[in-house]
Amino acid sequence: DQQVKQNSPSLSVQEGRISILNCDYTNSMFDYFLWYKKYPAEGPTFLISISSIKDKNEDGRFTVFLNKSAKHLSLHIVPSQPGDSAVYFCAASGTTYGGSNYKLTFGKGTLLTVNP
Amino acid sequence: DTEVTQTPKHLVMGMTNKKSLKCEQHMGHRAMYWYKQKAKKPPELMFVYSYEKLSINESVPSRFSPECPNSSLLNLHLHALQPEDSALYLCASSQRRAGAFAADTQYFGPGTRLTVL
């Protein structure tokens, strides 16, 4: 059962335009969400996070939106740059006490290609 | 500084070898993690250490043996691995504030690319 879903395996965008990456989750116990960027043969790099008490978090060119009622989050990158080309993973965790709140549940990733 | 370092970067070993992967962080984080990642798949959690104690073992075969000598170091000892164990092994750390009710961002190292022949 896939609790975090990234339904678009790939996305192609022109440089300077907006990239929108989407993520859906099914587990209502998730209350902390993260986006990671990953280049081939490297570890994931933390980009931005959001807790369930917020609906938006912004950091430079990156903004994450959370719609709890729809169990949906999205990452907006504006403007997109060729160096943003990578696989983007959405991840979720719960903050209730217990072993499960250590665990990040990852989506399968979306390959973003930003064309010059 | 959010740096997690891992050595070696690449490792090739035979099925009868014994080797170790090392991970280090100096961010004062009290939780450290081992993940395994296969190509085109998300990372899979293997082990979690919290305050130097093993908190989670995700039913990992005993040929993988973790060790946390102190709060900054995490090792993964490998013995009698199989070719299907070839993967990118990632270490991560997070702050893990006392009380465990706080949200926790995990920071990943660059990984060790392991090939088992």
Interface residues (C-beta under 8 A of the other chain):
Chain A: D31 Y32 L34 Y36 A41 E42 G43 P44 T45 F46 S49 S51 F89 S93 T95 T96 Y97 G98 G99 N101 Y102 K103 L104 F106 G107 K108 G109
Chain B: T2 V4 Q6 A31 Y33 K40 K41 P42 P43 L45 V48 S50 S55 I56 L88 L90 A92 G99 A100 F101 A102 A103 D104 T105 Q106 Y107 F108 G109 P110 G111 R113
